[in-house]
Amino acid sequence: MSRLKPNILITGTPGTGKSELASLTAKQLGLTHIEVGKLAETHDCYDGEDTELQCKVLDEDKVVACMEKDMFKGNNVVDYHGSDFFEEEWFDIVFCLRADIEVLNARYTDRGYSEIKIKNNIESEIFQVINDILHFVVHRHENLQFIQPYSNYCK
């Protein structure tokens, strides 16, 4: 795919600062910030609800369809905690954010997450689930740059 303007993906476990960094990056670079969670809410991109984790189940195909036109144009900063369903050629650079688990635990508690949701997200961070998925995706796409900055320890 040939674009004149880049697309950036900022991903990581929930609570690592993706939305804040994406917003600041978009503002500084004059790019459009796409928050996948808000896009899904606006366009009803859901396929049910997970009662155990107390969250809606994303319809990934609907999300991709909603994003496709903008992604082909470029000029976007996308933030979401998942990445394996995005088209590989959409992104020019990927940032995976990490955070200390004590910081994450406090953030999840402040957000009112259930115990099972906190446990699930903390385990994802400990076992680097998102990072591992990204490494698999990046290795399949030779032109994609992957950057994992230092952990986000700010409270």
FENMO-V578329 format. One record per residue. N is the residue number from 0. RES is the residue in three letters. SS is DSSP state (2 for helix, 1 for strand, 0 for the rest). PHI is phi in radians with two decimals (none if undefined). OMEGA is omega in degrees with one decimal (* if undefined). Layout:
BEGIN
N	RES	SS	PHI	OMEGA
N	RES	SS	PHI	OMEGA
END
This chain:
BEGIN
0	MET	0	none	-179.9
1	SER	0	-1.95	179.6
2	ARG	0	-2.19	174.8
3	LEU	0	-1.51	-177.6
4	LYS	0	-2.12	-174.2
5	PRO	0	-1.41	168.1
6	ASN	1	-2.10	-178.8
7	ILE	1	-2.10	173.4
8	LEU	1	-1.94	173.4
9	ILE	1	-2.04	-175.0
10	THR	1	-2.30	-179.5
11	GLY	1	2.63	178.1
12	THR	0	-1.01	176.0
13	PRO	0	-0.89	177.1
14	GLY	0	1.61	-177.5
15	THR	0	-1.52	177.6
16	GLY	0	1.81	-177.3
17	LYS	2	-1.04	-175.8
18	SER	2	-1.12	179.4
19	GLU	2	-1.12	179.3
20	LEU	2	-1.13	179.8
21	ALA	2	-1.10	179.2
22	SER	2	-1.09	179.0
23	LEU	2	-1.12	179.8
24	THR	2	-1.11	179.6
25	ALA	2	-1.05	-179.7
26	LYS	2	-1.12	-178.1
27	GLN	2	-1.15	-174.8
28	LEU	2	-1.76	-179.2
29	GLY	0	1.22	179.4
30	LEU	0	-1.81	177.0
31	THR	1	-1.59	178.9
32	HIS	1	-1.58	176.0
33	ILE	1	-1.91	174.4
34	GLU	1	-1.62	-174.2
35	VAL	2	-1.03	178.0
36	GLY	2	-1.04	178.8
37	LYS	2	-1.22	177.1
38	LEU	2	-1.06	179.1
39	ALA	2	-1.08	178.6
40	GLU	2	-1.15	-178.3
41	THR	2	-1.09	-174.3
42	HIS	0	-1.82	179.3
43	ASP	0	0.87	-179.3
44	CYS	0	-1.62	-178.2
45	TYR	1	-2.18	-179.6
46	ASP	1	-2.32	178.8
47	GLY	1	1.87	-177.8
48	GLU	1	-2.43	175.5
49	ASP	1	-1.69	-175.7
50	THR	0	-1.22	-179.6
51	GLU	0	-1.17	-179.2
52	LEU	0	-1.57	177.8
53	GLN	0	0.98	177.6
54	CYS	1	-2.64	177.7
55	LYS	1	-1.40	178.5
56	VAL	1	-1.63	-176.9
57	LEU	1	-1.24	170.4
58	ASP	0	-1.60	-172.1
59	GLU	2	-1.08	178.6
60	ASP	2	-1.11	177.3
61	LYS	2	-1.13	179.1
62	VAL	2	-1.07	179.6
63	VAL	2	-1.03	179.4
64	ALA	2	-1.08	179.8
65	CYS	2	-1.21	-174.8
66	MET	2	-1.59	-167.4
67	GLU	2	-0.90	-176.8
68	LYS	2	-1.05	-179.6
69	ASP	2	-1.16	-177.9
70	MET	2	-1.21	178.3
71	PHE	2	-1.19	177.0
72	LYS	2	-1.29	-175.8
73	GLY	0	1.53	177.7
74	ASN	0	1.36	-175.0
75	ASN	1	-2.17	167.4
76	VAL	1	-2.07	-177.1
77	VAL	1	-1.85	173.7
78	ASP	1	-2.22	177.4
79	TYR	0	-2.93	-178.4
80	HIS	0	-1.43	174.8
81	GLY	0	-1.97	179.8
82	SER	0	-2.66	-171.7
83	ASP	0	-1.25	-179.9
84	PHE	0	-1.71	177.3
85	PHE	0	-1.27	174.8
86	GLU	0	-1.18	-175.7
87	GLU	2	-1.02	-175.4
88	GLU	2	-1.31	179.6
89	TRP	2	-1.18	-167.9
90	PHE	0	-1.94	177.3
91	ASP	0	-1.74	179.6
92	ILE	1	-2.66	-178.4
93	VAL	1	-2.23	174.1
94	PHE	1	-1.99	176.0
95	CYS	1	-1.97	-178.2
96	LEU	1	-1.55	177.9
97	ARG	0	-2.24	176.2
98	ALA	1	-2.63	176.6
99	ASP	0	-1.08	-175.5
100	ILE	2	-1.17	176.2
101	GLU	2	-1.20	176.5
102	VAL	2	-1.13	179.1
103	LEU	2	-1.08	179.8
104	ASN	2	-1.00	179.1
105	ALA	2	-1.13	179.3
106	ARG	2	-1.11	179.8
107	TYR	2	-1.14	178.0
108	THR	2	-1.10	177.9
109	ASP	2	-1.05	-179.9
110	ARG	2	-1.40	179.0
111	GLY	0	1.40	178.3
112	TYR	0	-1.14	175.8
113	SER	0	-1.24	-179.7
114	GLU	2	-1.03	-178.3
115	ILE	2	-1.19	178.6
116	LYS	2	-1.21	176.4
117	ILE	2	-1.08	-179.7
118	LYS	2	-1.03	-179.0
119	ASN	2	-1.06	-179.1
120	ASN	2	-1.21	178.2
121	ILE	2	-1.11	177.9
122	GLU	2	-1.10	177.1
123	SER	2	-1.05	179.4
124	GLU	2	-1.23	-179.1
125	ILE	2	-1.03	-176.0
126	PHE	0	-1.57	176.0
127	GLN	0	0.92	-176.1
128	VAL	2	-1.02	-177.8
129	ILE	2	-1.17	178.2
130	ASN	2	-1.03	-180.0
131	ASP	2	-1.12	177.3
132	ILE	2	-1.08	-179.7
133	LEU	2	-1.09	178.9
134	HIS	2	-1.04	178.3
135	PHE	2	-1.13	-179.4
136	VAL	2	-1.13	-176.7
137	VAL	2	-1.09	-178.7
138	HIS	2	-1.18	177.4
139	ARG	2	-1.47	-175.1
140	HIS	0	-2.14	-169.6
141	GLU	0	-1.11	-176.3
142	ASN	0	-1.65	-176.5
143	LEU	0	-1.47	176.6
144	GLN	1	-1.66	-179.4
145	PHE	1	-2.11	-179.3
146	ILE	1	-2.24	174.6
147	GLN	0	-2.03	-178.3
148	PRO	0	-1.20	175.7
149	TYR	0	-0.99	-178.3
150	SER	0	-1.03	179.3
151	ASN	1	-1.62	-177.3
152	TYR	0	-1.71	-179.7
153	CYS	0	-1.21	177.7
154	LYS	0	-1.75	*
END
